C-alpha cells in the first residue's frame, strides 16, 4: 500500500472556536488561572503535585513526558477501552490545562469531577478566559524559524505545526504578527488534518465509538504502553499484544471532488470492495477522506473501492447510484512501513 504524502501548502494560522480548556490545579498552592498563557512549572515535590498524580492515573499517556516546552496528546478511555475523550495536556504554573473538543467539554468536566474523589485538586472550565489557535508553517524546516511565543509543537505529528494558547486579544495579535502567514479558518485546518490522515474526536467519530488503535492514536503519541495502570489499560494492552490490528484509519482520495465539503455528507457511509463491506467514511473534505478500514477484509495494495450510502440513507436505486463515489485508499505518511 502506497503512502499518502501531505500536499504542499502555504503557512496559515487560525483560532479554533470549537475548543474548550479545563484547568486542573493543585489545591495546596492555589493560584489564579494563567491568563497570559505563559509556560510555567508545576510543583516539584510529590505531595504538592496531586494534579500530576491524578492525570497519571486516568489518562493514556505518560505525564512525565509533559514539560514546560512540550505538551502531550492523550485520551480518557472507558473501562472497555473505547475513547471517551481526547485532549492536549499543557503544563502550567500550578497544574495542567486540558485542551478538548468544545462539544465534549461539559461531559469531560463531569467525568473528571467524578474521578476526583479526595484528590486535593481544583477543576475549572476556563474556556471563557483562554483561546486556542494553530499555526502551520509552510514546511517542517520552517518550524524552528517561526516558533511563535507561548506555543507548543503539536505532539501528534510535526506537520501539524503549533498550538497557540492565550487570552483572546493576545491570541488575535499573535496570529496577526506571524510573518508570511495566511489568516485562515478552522475548516481549512481540519481539512488539512484529513489530508494528513489524522482523525480527532468530534471530527469523524463520537465518544465510545472507537478504540485507540482504530484511529491510529498509538502512532500519534496518544498512548504509553510503558506507564502503569490507567482506565482502559487492560483492553488497550491486550490489543497491542495480539500483534495484528483489526481496524485502521487510512487516507482516501475521491475520484471526483465534491463542489464543497458540505455538498454531500459522506460521513458514516459504507465503503465497498467487490460487494464486500470493508469500512466506513469517518470524515471528509472536498477531495479527501478518512476511512476506518477492516484490515482483514482489505488487501494490502492500492485499489479503487466505492463509498455508497447505506439503505436507510437513500430511497431509490437511482439515489444510491448518485451517492456512490470511487476512491483510492492509501496509508498516512506517518505509518511505519510494515503497517
C-alpha positions, 0 to 999 in steps of 0.5 A: 500500500502506497503512502499518502504524502501531505500536499504542499501548502502555504503557512496559515494560522487560525483560532479554533472556536470549537475548543474548550480548556479545563484547568486542573490545579493543585489545591495546596498552592492555589493560584489564579488561572494563567491568563497570559498563557505563559509556560510555567512549572508545576510543583516539584515535590510529590505531595504538592503535585496531586494534579500530576498524580491524578492525570497519571492515573486516568489518562493514556499517556505518560505525564512525565513526558509533559514539560514546560516546552512540550505538551502531550496528546492523550485520551480518557478511555472507558473501562472497555477501552473505547475513547471517551475523550481526547485532549492536549495536556499543557503544563502550567504554573500550578497544574495542567490545562486540558485542551478538548473538543468544545462539544465534549467539554461539559461531559469531560468536566463531569467525568473528571469531577467524578474521578476526583474523589479526595484528590486535593485538586481544583477543576475549572472550565476556563474556556471563557478566559483562554483561546486556542489557535494553530499555526502551520508553517509552510514546511517542517524546516520552517518550524524552528524559524517561526516558533511563535511565543507561548506555543507548543509543537503539536505532539501528534505529528510535526506537520501539524505545526503549533498550538497557540494558547492565550487570552483572546486579544493576545491570541488575535495579535499573535496570529496577526504578527506571524510573518508570511502567514495566511489568516485562515479558518478552522475548516481549512485546518481540519481539512488539512488534518484529513489530508494528513490522515489524522482523525480527532474526536468530534471530527469523524467519530463520537465518544465510545465509538472507537478504540485507540488503535482504530484511529491510529492514536498509538502512532500519534503519541496518544498512548504509553504502553510503558506507564502503569495502570490507567482506565482502559489499560487492560483492553488497550494492552491486550490489543497491542499484544495480539500483534495484528490490528483489526481496524485502521484509519487510512487516507482516501482520495475521491475520484471526483471532488465534491463542489464543497465539503458540505455538498454531500455528507459522506460521513458514516457511509459504507465503503465497498470492495467487490460487494464486500463491506470493508469500512466506513467514511469517518470524515471528509473534505472536498477531495479527501477522506478518512476511512476506518478500514477492516484490515482483514477484509482489505488487501494490502495494495492500492485499489479503487473501492466505492463509498455508497450510502447505506439503505436507510440513507437513500430511497431509490436505486437511482439515489444510491447510484448518485451517492456512490463515489470511487476512491483510492485508499492509501496509508498516512505518511506517518505509518511505519512501513510494515503497517 
